[in-house]
Amino acid sequence: MASQAGPSCRLVFCLLISAAVLRPGLGWYTVNSAYGDTIIMPCRLDVPQNLMFGKWKYEKPDGSPVFIAFRSSTKKSVQYDDVPEYKDRLSLSENYTLSISNARISDEKRFVCMLVTEDNVFEAPTIVKVFKQPSKPEIVSKAPFLETEQLKKLGDCISKDSYPDGNITWYRSGKALQPLEGVVVLIFKKQMDPVTQLYTMTSSLEYKATKADIQMPFTCSVMYYGPSGQKTVPSEEAIFDIYYPTEQVTIQVVPSKTAIKEGDNITLKCLGNGNPPPEEFLFYLPGQPEGIRSSNTYTLTDVRRNATGDYKCSLIDKKGMIASTAITVHYLDLSLNPSGEVTKQIGDALPVSCTISASRNATVVWMKDNIRLRSSPSFSSLQYQDAGNYVCETALQEVEGLKKRESLTLIVEGKPQIKMTKKTDPSGLSKTIICHVEGFPKPAIQWTITGSGSVINQTEESPYINGRYYSKIIISPEENVTLTCTAENQLERTVNSLNVSAISIPEHDEADEISDENREKVNDQAKLIVGIVVGLLLAALVAGVVYWLYMKKSKTASKHVNKDLGNLEENKKLEENNHKTEA
């Protein structure tokens, strides 16, 4: 005891220490400290005038004291007892406040401040509580996935270095999970480090997932007590992949079903709505009862029209779960008769047919020399203007790229035909002679003067259009002459002659032949006149009907008037007879 009381300790002091009592009015006092902080314990006693020294002690679990610090009131010196766990950690101030640095769990004790006088010892006890905030909880050993309708360990929530120990709670989307047999199983355990006396808490969660847990966050939190009361620390969120079986199978077609045509490649894609999705399927082709095992895609190349039909797919292990789709392979056939290059004679008949066979209604367009025709061509009597390049083109508007075309190159041949005309110039000084020629291939024209056999080279020719053209010469003959026009092509040579009088002799002129262009104008004018006449006739007919209806109504009214007049005449005669009778 002497060593603990210091050099000034006397027998009376030692006896007083053993008989020390609490100062009246002082109760239990608690100091809360965070782990690692400095514990500050004031003495809570008034310093007496005759104070000899002050001393701090703590009590062991069995109640025996351990002195740790001494301060003399006279020498102002401080001495710390040789207690290993408090070496270099203690500080005793002049007012006898004791500070303990780097608070530990082992510092949780009952400390006593003692002030000693010559005749008394005063004591003030202090209870020290040390708190350690646990580490942020962490979800570890997480399951790579959860399966519906199966109880499976989701993970462990761990929080370390806590004092005192805390509690762990699991949450699903912010709602605390409570134990439920077969659905939620919680296993909690704690472990204390014998050296640091800190606790590690672990909570394991077994969970039966449903599809409602897809993308749902799971968290856990640790609840602990600190110097200022109860606190909670949450973990980070964890989202788990939820596995569930396939409940429905669907089949897709690439490209779109409405655009498949012969020659295309078709890719069938089968999908299951499970997670993870199925990787293998059975594909059933039209007319084939046995399925073809493949990944989730199956490709048909260069399909033909006979590939049209119903396509199906199913799971490998659930053949009753089937998806099907109908596919139409669109096709388009065109047959032009005749086709290619066809040579016919003028006046011949030529039936032309463009036959279409398609998977649906197709549009047909006829072109002649790149100009669209209003209707399909029909030739009962071929003319030179009928010659040209004809194209029959058809397409399916709904199917991109599905179109066909065939061409007919029509050649209309004819032997040369000649007609000659003459016309005297109004001045009377010259005459114009024209040789009109038609034929194909284009005939060559030559002028000669009969008798002399001279060839006339100074001529004027028109353009060769629709198998026709003319050659014209202007002459002023001093005597009667005969002009010969010769037209020749690969089919025949044709000759025609025309007598022309001397310029001094008047003669009847022959009218020029109407050209194709003028002929069309005349036809248009004729059509216009016919239309006007028909319109006038219809107007006259309507007027006649209206007049007839009017006259019929007028006659009916006249009959009623005559009838009324007759009745008046009869009444007059009756009155005259009555007067006569009275007379």
RAZI-V76762 format. One record per residue. PSI is psi in degrees with one decimal (none if undefined). D_LAST is the distance of its C-alpha to the last C-alpha in Angstrom with 2 decimals. Layout:
psi:PSI d_last:D_LAST
psi:PSI d_last:D_LAST
This chain:
psi:-36.4 d_last:188.15
psi:-42.1 d_last:190.55
psi:-33.3 d_last:189.57
psi:-30.4 d_last:185.91
psi:-17.4 d_last:186.40
psi:173.7 d_last:188.31
psi:-23.2 d_last:191.75
psi:1.8 d_last:191.02
psi:129.9 d_last:190.24
psi:172.1 d_last:192.46
psi:-40.6 d_last:192.85
psi:-40.7 d_last:190.84
psi:-43.5 d_last:188.01
psi:-37.7 d_last:188.01
psi:-36.8 d_last:187.84
psi:-38.4 d_last:185.00
psi:-43.5 d_last:183.06
psi:-23.2 d_last:183.37
psi:15.4 d_last:182.18
psi:146.6 d_last:179.34
psi:161.7 d_last:176.09
psi:142.4 d_last:172.66
psi:131.0 d_last:172.09
psi:139.1 d_last:169.83
psi:-11.4 d_last:166.17
psi:121.9 d_last:166.31
psi:-164.5 d_last:164.14
psi:138.9 d_last:163.37
psi:131.9 d_last:162.35
psi:135.5 d_last:160.76
psi:120.6 d_last:160.82
psi:133.5 d_last:158.29
psi:143.4 d_last:159.27
psi:145.4 d_last:157.82
psi:126.8 d_last:159.98
psi:-14.9 d_last:162.27
psi:-179.1 d_last:161.72
psi:127.9 d_last:164.41
psi:124.9 d_last:164.60
psi:119.1 d_last:165.25
psi:103.9 d_last:166.53
psi:153.4 d_last:167.30
psi:-31.9 d_last:170.04
psi:19.2 d_last:167.91
psi:143.7 d_last:171.09
psi:132.6 d_last:172.30
psi:118.0 d_last:175.66
psi:160.8 d_last:178.31
psi:-36.7 d_last:180.99
psi:31.9 d_last:183.87
psi:133.3 d_last:182.37
psi:-48.9 d_last:184.97
psi:167.1 d_last:182.79
psi:151.9 d_last:179.48
psi:145.4 d_last:178.95
psi:144.3 d_last:176.08
psi:164.1 d_last:176.05
psi:162.7 d_last:173.68
psi:135.5 d_last:173.73
psi:168.2 d_last:174.06
psi:-28.8 d_last:171.95
psi:1.6 d_last:174.88
psi:-10.0 d_last:175.00
psi:143.6 d_last:178.21
psi:151.6 d_last:178.20
psi:113.1 d_last:178.72
psi:138.5 d_last:179.68
psi:-21.6 d_last:178.41
psi:146.2 d_last:178.91
psi:138.1 d_last:181.32
psi:123.8 d_last:181.40
psi:141.3 d_last:184.18
psi:-20.7 d_last:183.25
psi:-46.4 d_last:186.56
psi:-8.7 d_last:187.32
psi:28.6 d_last:183.68
psi:152.5 d_last:184.38
psi:134.1 d_last:182.05
psi:138.3 d_last:183.23
psi:132.5 d_last:181.15
psi:159.5 d_last:182.36
psi:80.3 d_last:182.98
psi:110.7 d_last:179.74
psi:-41.6 d_last:178.84
psi:-13.2 d_last:175.08
psi:13.5 d_last:174.99
psi:128.4 d_last:177.50
psi:19.1 d_last:176.39
psi:-9.0 d_last:173.08
psi:151.7 d_last:173.94
psi:123.0 d_last:173.88
psi:117.3 d_last:174.81
psi:174.9 d_last:173.95
psi:-28.9 d_last:175.79
psi:16.3 d_last:173.25
psi:29.0 d_last:173.94
psi:128.7 d_last:170.61
psi:130.5 d_last:171.10
psi:135.6 d_last:169.29
psi:116.7 d_last:169.21
psi:160.8 d_last:168.07
psi:65.3 d_last:166.25
psi:138.3 d_last:164.84
psi:165.7 d_last:165.22
psi:-33.4 d_last:163.88
psi:-9.0 d_last:167.42
psi:-3.9 d_last:167.23
psi:95.4 d_last:165.00
psi:178.2 d_last:167.62
psi:111.0 d_last:168.46
psi:150.1 d_last:170.37
psi:130.0 d_last:172.30
psi:130.9 d_last:173.43
psi:125.1 d_last:176.72
psi:125.2 d_last:178.22
psi:129.2 d_last:181.81
psi:-178.6 d_last:183.82
psi:-24.3 d_last:187.31
psi:6.9 d_last:186.04
psi:161.0 d_last:182.60
psi:126.8 d_last:180.29
psi:137.3 d_last:176.58
psi:146.3 d_last:174.11
psi:108.3 d_last:170.46
psi:152.5 d_last:168.95
psi:131.4 d_last:166.28
psi:127.1 d_last:164.28
psi:128.6 d_last:163.54
psi:130.3 d_last:160.47
psi:134.4 d_last:160.09
psi:141.8 d_last:156.76
psi:119.6 d_last:156.14
psi:130.6 d_last:152.69
psi:164.4 d_last:152.10
psi:158.6 d_last:151.32
psi:129.1 d_last:147.73
psi:148.6 d_last:146.60
psi:136.3 d_last:146.21
psi:117.0 d_last:144.44
psi:172.8 d_last:146.91
psi:40.3 d_last:147.21
psi:140.6 d_last:143.49
psi:137.9 d_last:141.85
psi:-25.8 d_last:140.75
psi:161.3 d_last:137.46
psi:149.3 d_last:135.79
psi:138.0 d_last:134.00
psi:145.1 d_last:130.96
psi:20.6 d_last:131.56
psi:127.0 d_last:135.33
psi:118.5 d_last:137.61
psi:145.5 d_last:139.81
psi:123.9 d_last:142.24
psi:-42.0 d_last:140.53
psi:-178.1 d_last:143.65
psi:137.1 d_last:146.21
psi:120.8 d_last:145.82
psi:133.8 d_last:149.25
psi:130.2 d_last:150.33
psi:163.3 d_last:154.01
psi:56.9 d_last:156.56
psi:144.0 d_last:154.90
psi:128.0 d_last:156.52
psi:-177.6 d_last:155.62
psi:154.4 d_last:153.69
psi:-174.8 d_last:149.90
psi:148.0 d_last:146.88
psi:135.7 d_last:144.77
psi:138.1 d_last:141.00
psi:147.6 d_last:138.84
psi:143.0 d_last:135.31
psi:114.8 d_last:132.41
psi:42.7 d_last:130.05
psi:-5.0 d_last:131.39
psi:128.7 d_last:131.02
psi:136.6 d_last:134.23
psi:131.9 d_last:134.95
psi:147.8 d_last:135.90
psi:135.2 d_last:137.76
psi:121.4 d_last:135.50
psi:128.4 d_last:136.98
psi:-4.9 d_last:136.48
psi:-51.5 d_last:134.65
psi:117.2 d_last:136.84
psi:121.8 d_last:140.59
psi:130.3 d_last:142.76
psi:114.9 d_last:146.57
psi:138.8 d_last:148.42
psi:152.4 d_last:152.13
psi:154.9 d_last:154.45
psi:133.8 d_last:158.01
psi:136.4 d_last:160.53
psi:121.4 d_last:163.06
psi:-24.3 d_last:166.45
psi:-53.7 d_last:167.77
psi:-15.7 d_last:164.88
psi:20.0 d_last:163.35
psi:151.3 d_last:159.91
psi:144.9 d_last:157.18
psi:123.6 d_last:155.17
psi:137.9 d_last:151.87
psi:131.7 d_last:150.10
psi:122.0 d_last:146.72
psi:137.6 d_last:145.60
psi:123.6 d_last:141.91
psi:133.4 d_last:140.64
psi:138.5 d_last:136.90
psi:111.4 d_last:134.21
psi:159.1 d_last:131.81
psi:173.9 d_last:128.09
psi:-19.1 d_last:125.79
psi:-14.6 d_last:124.83
psi:0.8 d_last:128.37
psi:126.3 d_last:127.73
psi:17.4 d_last:128.69
psi:134.3 d_last:129.43
psi:137.8 d_last:132.47
psi:137.5 d_last:135.31
psi:168.9 d_last:137.77
psi:159.4 d_last:140.51
psi:155.5 d_last:142.04
psi:131.5 d_last:145.25
psi:129.5 d_last:145.31
psi:170.4 d_last:148.62
psi:132.2 d_last:150.18
psi:-176.7 d_last:151.63
psi:-31.1 d_last:153.30
psi:7.2 d_last:149.93
psi:-161.0 d_last:148.27
psi:138.2 d_last:146.18
psi:163.6 d_last:145.00
psi:138.3 d_last:143.28
psi:121.5 d_last:143.84
psi:161.0 d_last:141.28
psi:176.1 d_last:141.94
psi:156.7 d_last:140.20
psi:149.7 d_last:137.08
psi:128.8 d_last:137.46
psi:133.0 d_last:134.62
psi:144.1 d_last:135.14
psi:125.9 d_last:133.73
psi:120.5 d_last:131.75
psi:135.6 d_last:131.91
psi:150.4 d_last:129.06
psi:158.6 d_last:128.14
psi:131.0 d_last:125.44
psi:-16.0 d_last:122.15
psi:143.3 d_last:119.96
psi:136.6 d_last:120.55
psi:154.8 d_last:118.50
psi:137.1 d_last:118.74
psi:155.2 d_last:118.15
psi:131.3 d_last:117.89
psi:124.7 d_last:119.25
psi:-173.0 d_last:117.63
psi:144.3 d_last:114.09
psi:-27.1 d_last:112.58
psi:-7.2 d_last:109.68
psi:17.9 d_last:112.07
psi:131.8 d_last:114.47
psi:166.7 d_last:114.80
psi:137.5 d_last:117.13
psi:-13.5 d_last:120.61
psi:164.3 d_last:120.42
psi:133.5 d_last:122.84
psi:132.3 d_last:121.32
psi:120.4 d_last:123.08
psi:132.4 d_last:122.10
psi:121.5 d_last:123.05
psi:134.0 d_last:123.18
psi:139.1 d_last:123.34
psi:145.5 d_last:124.04
psi:14.5 d_last:123.12
psi:171.4 d_last:126.47
psi:119.3 d_last:129.35
psi:154.6 d_last:131.45
psi:150.1 d_last:129.01
psi:146.1 d_last:129.95
psi:-17.4 d_last:132.02
psi:147.3 d_last:131.44
psi:167.7 d_last:128.38
psi:126.9 d_last:127.36
psi:132.7 d_last:124.93
psi:121.5 d_last:122.81
psi:157.4 d_last:121.54
psi:130.3 d_last:118.63
psi:2.9 d_last:119.75
psi:107.3 d_last:123.14
psi:-27.4 d_last:123.56
psi:135.0 d_last:126.92
psi:153.5 d_last:126.99
psi:120.7 d_last:129.11
psi:130.4 d_last:131.33
psi:173.7 d_last:131.33
psi:-164.1 d_last:131.38
psi:3.0 d_last:128.08
psi:148.2 d_last:127.14
psi:129.6 d_last:126.87
psi:133.5 d_last:126.24
psi:132.0 d_last:124.82
psi:147.4 d_last:125.57
psi:58.7 d_last:123.67
psi:151.3 d_last:120.84
psi:175.7 d_last:118.67
psi:-25.0 d_last:115.16
psi:-2.1 d_last:116.54
psi:-2.3 d_last:117.69
psi:136.4 d_last:114.11
psi:-167.0 d_last:113.83
psi:132.0 d_last:114.57
psi:138.9 d_last:117.77
psi:160.1 d_last:119.27
psi:154.7 d_last:122.22
psi:168.2 d_last:123.82
psi:155.7 d_last:126.85
psi:-44.3 d_last:130.08
psi:-3.6 d_last:130.52
psi:78.6 d_last:126.84
psi:-16.4 d_last:125.17
psi:-16.4 d_last:122.10
psi:94.4 d_last:121.30
psi:142.2 d_last:119.61
psi:142.8 d_last:117.61
psi:157.8 d_last:115.68
psi:147.3 d_last:113.74
psi:132.3 d_last:111.92
psi:132.8 d_last:113.07
psi:120.5 d_last:111.35
psi:108.1 d_last:113.56
psi:143.1 d_last:111.19
psi:161.4 d_last:111.76
psi:118.9 d_last:110.28
psi:140.8 d_last:110.92
psi:131.9 d_last:109.84
psi:116.9 d_last:110.20
psi:127.1 d_last:109.42
psi:120.1 d_last:109.37
psi:168.8 d_last:110.73
psi:173.6 d_last:112.90
psi:-148.9 d_last:115.81
psi:124.1 d_last:116.05
psi:130.3 d_last:113.88
psi:124.9 d_last:113.93
psi:164.0 d_last:111.07
psi:148.8 d_last:110.07
psi:137.9 d_last:107.09
psi:-14.3 d_last:104.02
psi:158.6 d_last:105.36
psi:144.1 d_last:103.33
psi:101.9 d_last:104.84
psi:135.4 d_last:103.39
psi:130.1 d_last:104.44
psi:137.4 d_last:104.16
psi:104.7 d_last:105.18
psi:130.0 d_last:105.31
psi:134.1 d_last:105.52
psi:121.2 d_last:106.77
psi:164.8 d_last:106.85
psi:-14.4 d_last:106.90
psi:175.6 d_last:103.55
psi:132.3 d_last:100.98
psi:152.2 d_last:102.72
psi:144.2 d_last:101.53
psi:131.4 d_last:102.16
psi:133.6 d_last:102.57
psi:136.4 d_last:103.25
psi:142.8 d_last:105.18
psi:119.1 d_last:106.02
psi:46.4 d_last:108.82
psi:16.4 d_last:108.36
psi:129.9 d_last:104.64
psi:134.8 d_last:102.19
psi:150.9 d_last:99.83
psi:-26.9 d_last:96.23
psi:170.4 d_last:96.60
psi:144.1 d_last:99.30
psi:146.1 d_last:100.48
psi:129.2 d_last:99.47
psi:103.5 d_last:100.87
psi:-27.9 d_last:99.29
psi:102.5 d_last:100.84
psi:138.3 d_last:103.56
psi:165.7 d_last:103.69
psi:-34.5 d_last:106.51
psi:-10.8 d_last:104.62
psi:-16.6 d_last:104.59
psi:146.4 d_last:108.33
psi:-174.4 d_last:109.57
psi:112.7 d_last:110.82
psi:139.5 d_last:108.29
psi:128.2 d_last:108.76
psi:120.2 d_last:106.93
psi:135.6 d_last:107.45
psi:154.2 d_last:106.36
psi:153.6 d_last:106.97
psi:112.8 d_last:106.24
psi:-34.2 d_last:105.05
psi:-16.1 d_last:106.03
psi:109.7 d_last:109.59
psi:132.5 d_last:111.68
psi:-1.9 d_last:113.74
psi:96.2 d_last:112.12
psi:153.3 d_last:111.01
psi:154.8 d_last:111.77
psi:143.0 d_last:111.45
psi:153.0 d_last:112.19
psi:153.9 d_last:112.19
psi:120.1 d_last:111.52
psi:108.4 d_last:112.95
psi:125.3 d_last:110.93
psi:124.1 d_last:112.44
psi:114.3 d_last:110.29
psi:155.6 d_last:112.43
psi:146.3 d_last:111.45
psi:153.6 d_last:113.11
psi:135.0 d_last:112.85
psi:134.7 d_last:109.72
psi:138.6 d_last:109.79
psi:128.6 d_last:107.18
psi:141.7 d_last:108.26
psi:158.8 d_last:106.20
psi:151.8 d_last:107.03
psi:131.4 d_last:105.60
psi:134.8 d_last:106.65
psi:141.8 d_last:107.09
psi:-27.0 d_last:104.66
psi:-15.7 d_last:107.71
psi:11.0 d_last:108.70
psi:-13.3 d_last:112.25
psi:166.1 d_last:112.29
psi:140.6 d_last:110.68
psi:124.2 d_last:110.15
psi:128.7 d_last:110.76
psi:134.9 d_last:109.76
psi:106.7 d_last:110.85
psi:127.3 d_last:108.51
psi:139.2 d_last:110.27
psi:148.3 d_last:109.25
psi:159.9 d_last:111.45
psi:135.9 d_last:113.50
psi:165.6 d_last:116.32
psi:121.4 d_last:115.90
psi:148.5 d_last:116.80
psi:136.5 d_last:119.25
psi:136.1 d_last:118.01
psi:133.7 d_last:120.26
psi:138.6 d_last:119.46
psi:156.7 d_last:121.40
psi:118.8 d_last:121.21
psi:139.9 d_last:121.32
psi:-64.3 d_last:124.13
psi:-27.2 d_last:126.33
psi:8.9 d_last:125.99
psi:142.0 d_last:126.12
psi:131.5 d_last:124.82
psi:119.5 d_last:122.53
psi:-19.3 d_last:123.42
psi:87.3 d_last:121.40
psi:165.2 d_last:118.14
psi:127.3 d_last:115.63
psi:147.1 d_last:114.36
psi:167.5 d_last:111.40
psi:150.7 d_last:111.69
psi:108.1 d_last:111.68
psi:129.9 d_last:108.52
psi:41.5 d_last:107.08
psi:9.9 d_last:109.31
psi:146.7 d_last:108.37
psi:175.3 d_last:109.93
psi:161.6 d_last:110.58
psi:135.0 d_last:113.41
psi:138.7 d_last:112.77
psi:153.1 d_last:114.91
psi:124.0 d_last:114.37
psi:161.7 d_last:116.00
psi:77.1 d_last:116.12
psi:137.1 d_last:117.27
psi:-12.9 d_last:118.64
psi:167.1 d_last:118.19
psi:136.0 d_last:116.17
psi:160.4 d_last:117.30
psi:121.0 d_last:116.51
psi:137.5 d_last:116.44
psi:130.8 d_last:117.05
psi:124.3 d_last:116.01
psi:125.4 d_last:117.87
psi:131.6 d_last:116.75
psi:132.7 d_last:119.01
psi:-168.0 d_last:119.16
psi:-16.1 d_last:120.92
psi:-37.7 d_last:118.44
psi:163.6 d_last:118.31
psi:125.3 d_last:118.90
psi:140.2 d_last:115.94
psi:141.1 d_last:116.11
psi:145.5 d_last:113.44
psi:156.9 d_last:113.80
psi:127.9 d_last:111.72
psi:132.5 d_last:112.28
psi:125.3 d_last:112.12
psi:164.0 d_last:112.13
psi:155.8 d_last:114.23
psi:-24.8 d_last:112.86
psi:-10.3 d_last:112.31
psi:116.6 d_last:110.02
psi:145.4 d_last:106.45
psi:163.0 d_last:105.09
psi:127.6 d_last:102.14
psi:148.2 d_last:102.64
psi:135.0 d_last:101.89
psi:147.7 d_last:99.94
psi:150.5 d_last:101.82
psi:141.0 d_last:101.15
psi:132.2 d_last:99.05
psi:165.6 d_last:101.13
psi:-40.7 d_last:100.32
psi:-44.4 d_last:99.35
psi:-36.5 d_last:97.03
psi:-40.3 d_last:95.64
psi:-39.0 d_last:94.70
psi:-42.5 d_last:93.01
psi:-43.5 d_last:91.01
psi:-41.0 d_last:90.02
psi:-40.7 d_last:88.93
psi:-39.1 d_last:86.83
psi:-41.4 d_last:85.27
psi:-39.6 d_last:84.44
psi:-44.0 d_last:82.83
psi:-45.4 d_last:80.68
psi:-41.5 d_last:79.62
psi:-44.3 d_last:78.72
psi:-44.6 d_last:76.56
psi:-44.9 d_last:74.75
psi:-39.4 d_last:74.13
psi:-43.0 d_last:72.79
psi:-41.2 d_last:70.37
psi:-42.1 d_last:69.16
psi:-40.5 d_last:68.57
psi:-42.4 d_last:66.66
psi:-39.4 d_last:64.46
psi:-44.7 d_last:63.84
psi:-42.7 d_last:62.80
psi:-40.3 d_last:60.45
psi:-41.4 d_last:58.87
psi:-43.4 d_last:58.28
psi:-43.1 d_last:56.68
psi:-39.8 d_last:54.38
psi:-43.6 d_last:53.38
psi:-38.2 d_last:52.53
psi:-43.6 d_last:50.46
psi:-38.3 d_last:48.47
psi:-40.5 d_last:47.87
psi:-36.4 d_last:46.47
psi:-40.1 d_last:44.24
psi:-40.6 d_last:42.71
psi:-42.6 d_last:41.95
psi:-38.2 d_last:40.16
psi:-39.1 d_last:38.13
psi:-42.9 d_last:36.91
psi:-38.4 d_last:35.64
psi:-43.8 d_last:33.81
psi:-37.9 d_last:32.18
psi:-40.8 d_last:31.10
psi:-40.9 d_last:29.47
psi:-39.5 d_last:27.73
psi:-40.2 d_last:26.41
psi:-36.3 d_last:24.93
psi:-40.8 d_last:23.10
psi:-42.0 d_last:21.59
psi:-40.6 d_last:20.37
psi:-38.4 d_last:18.73
psi:-46.3 d_last:16.92
psi:-39.9 d_last:15.56
psi:-41.7 d_last:14.46
psi:-41.0 d_last:12.52
psi:-41.9 d_last:10.74
psi:-38.8 d_last:9.94
psi:-41.9 d_last:8.72
psi:-41.2 d_last:6.24
psi:-42.4 d_last:5.12
psi:-43.8 d_last:5.41
psi:-38.4 d_last:3.83
psi:none d_last:0.00
